[in-house]
Amino acid sequence: MQTPDELLDSIATQPEGVSITDILAKHPELARRTAQRWLTELTESGRIRPVGAGRARRYVASGSRPPVTAVPRDASPDHIPLSADSQDVLAYVDQPIEARRPVGYQRDFLDAYEPNRTWYLPEPIRRQLRKMGDTGQAKLPAGTYGRAILNRLLIDLSWASSHLEGNTYSRLDTRELIEHGRAAQGKAARETQMILNHKAAIELLVDNAETVGFNRYTLLNLHSALSYNLLPNPADEGRLRQHGVEIGQSVYRPLSVPAQLAETLDLILDKANRINDPFEQSFFVMVHLPYLQPFADVNKRTSRLAANLPLIRANLCPLTFLDVPEQAYSRAILGIYELTRVELLRDLYLWAYERSTQEYLAIKQDLAEPDPLRLAWREVIKEAVREAVRQPERDPLEAIRKCLSEHELGADRENVEALVVEELRRLHEGVLARYGLRPSDFVKWQSRQKQM
């Protein structure tokens, strides 16, 4: 088949209409994107008309009797609006696996992307996302908003991201684990570990918002935090994979040569760093990190948290993935894997972000303005708390003053000392990582305080 006219002739022979799957099966030499382009041209010229949506969409030559079709109820949750292009992606990935064409990593998908010239998120969508996610704190230091909502973010993002991996912890279970260290009864140790790993990874991003970026150091350490104690080979934690992987329920086969993997990852990070818009940056890494599969496992989790990095740095509302259906997310990722098409994931991203912002902007009025003293001396305060706890035999006030004496605090010295004392009084298991402390440090210090 060489022309759109030949495609029209093929469609005209089927009075009941044909789907794009039918067309590709009948004409295997025809590239899917070419077929889509021709179908669009024929539709816009009025020579054919689409009937139905999603998997039920068929194309009928004008003048033919339209077939009776029904949109499948399980194509996508009704509350997530999907464009026609997304419905097309959905129709393809919802086919049985044996009907989908095996495909490998398409390097031209990445090569074709030019930062700040190519856009996965069109300008109207970026404007809509920014309006939804504006917290009014854009001019404050990076991570200010993330630190203000950290306790809530730890619970929501840890629970929702883990849920997308099949974790059965409830939101309440997650809160109990994160705030009080109580694991839910009847849950597998793997599920508990997954939640705790998310907590550590989120703290890594928020606590280091001013310094983390799209580089190997940040990405490898993010993966290390998320994969801790979960991989068959612990040596794979925080390291690029040295072997091939397969994707369950997919015909996609990622790159398997380590040198190519490393080179491509560096290119992804370089392009991500050069993107100016935080939402485009966020979406870009959500697309390309899972597609590359740089790690032995835990790739999608790493991409979801990495997607929050530009939002946290810009003091925008986070993307928590609250209430995102696992099947909807899986299908959207399959659209990337097997078609290198972003439309379905883009629609899901927009819906998911709106859902996230509704949660966080609703509590915006309850957030106190950041204490300027805590903000200015936050690193000194963390250091003083850490030193006091790590020296349980020493009087806490003495340890605090010794630490503070090493810094030029000027007139703020007494107030900073009071803040450190307050932080010590409120210290509990759920905030230890903030100060670089381990549970064993806290137990020893707490035991000593009871004896004094």
C-alpha positions, 0 to 999 in steps of 0.5 A: 500500500503506497497512498491514502487512496489505496487505504480508502479503497481497502476501507470501502470494501468493508461496509461494516468498517475496519479498525486500525488493528484490522488495517495493520493486520491486513497490510503488515508492511504499513507503519502504524504512524503512517496509517494513523496519518492517512486515516486523519487525512481521509477523515478531515477530507470527509472521505471516511468517518470514524465510528465509536471510540477506544477499542470499538473505533472503526473507520467507514467509507462515506456513504457506507452504513455505520456499524452498530458498536459499543464502547467497552466499559473497562477501556478507562475509568469514566472519570478520567477524560481521554482525547481521541488520540489516547483512545487510539493508544488504549485500543492498541494496548488493550489487545491480547499480547499475541496481537501486538507487534514486538518492539525494541528500544527506539532511540529516535524517540529520544533523539527527536526531543529538543529541550524547550523546542519539543513539547510533550505538554502543549503550552495551554496544558502547561499553563493549566498545570501551573495555575492548578499547582501554584502555591504562592511560594515560587519566590521562596527557597527551593523546597520551602513548600515541600518541607511545610507539607512534608508529613502529609506528602510522606503519607500520600505519595508513599501510599499512592505510589506503592499502591500502583505496584500492588501494595495492599497497605491502606492509607491509614496503615501507611500513616501508622507506619510512617508516623508511629513506626507500626507495621500493619498486621497481616501484611508482607514484609516486602510491602512494609519495606516498600512504604518505608523506602518511599518515605526515605526517598521523599525525604531525600528529595525534600531535604536536599531540594536546593542541591539535587538535580537530574544527574547520576548522583541524584538518580542512583541514590533515589533508586537506592533508597526506593529499592533498599532490601527489595531486590534479589541482588542487593548489588543492584541497588543504586546501580545501572543494570548489567543485564537484560530485562523483560517487561511483564505483559508487554511485547517491549524489549528494552536495551540490554547492552550496558554501554548503550544503557549508560550512554542513553541515560546520560543523554536523558539526564542532559536533556531533562536538565535543559528543560526550563518548564518544571511540568515539562521536565516532570513529564519528560522523566516520567516518559523516558526513565521507565522506557529506558529501564536503567535499573534491574527493577523499581524503574517506575517508582524511581520515575514517579519520584523523580517527576516530583523533583522539579515540582518540589524545587519550584515550590509547586504542589506535588504529584502524589498519584492519589486515586490513580487506578493501577490499570490506567497507569499500566496502560499509559506506560504500555503506550510509551513502551510499545508505541512511543506515544505519550497521549494516554500518559499525558491525559492521565498526568493532567487528571492526576495532578488536578486530583493532587492539587485539590488535596493540597490546596485545600489544606493551604490555608492551614499551613503556617507561614515558614518561620524565617529563623528556621528557614535561615538556619535550618542546616545549623539546627539540623546539625545541632540536633544530630550532634546532641542525639549522637552524644547521649552521655553528654548534657544536651544543652552543652552539646547544642551550645558547643555545636552552635559556637562553631557558627557565626549566628550573631544576634540570632544565637539565643533564638536558634538555641531555643529552636534546637531545644524545641526540635529535640523535645519534639523528636520522634521516629518519623523525623529522624531522617531529617537530621541524618539520624538512625533509629538506634541513635534515637533509642540510645539517646532516649534511654539516656534521657530517661536516666537523667 
